């Protein structure tokens, strides 16, 4: 799913409010990050005997360090960018 411009702005504003400056990469110490306007999903593992309907899905937007590639995944439901019903 692609985020709207308003959702991207809310995402960035929320991160700015919650993540203290400078936003330091824990791997390399860099402070330059990149993100995308696409929501990815991380789905829980479902064993063969279970129904796929039992899977839990997390909607995530990645932040990637421009220096080393370390990637942090932010849950867009938790920070309020998307309402829970989406």
Buried (B, 14 or more C-beta within 10 A) or exposed (E): EEBEEEBBEBBEEBBEEEBEEEBBBEEEEBEEBEBEEEBEEEEEEEEEEEEEEEEEEBBBBBBBBEBEEBEBEBBBBEBEBBEEEE
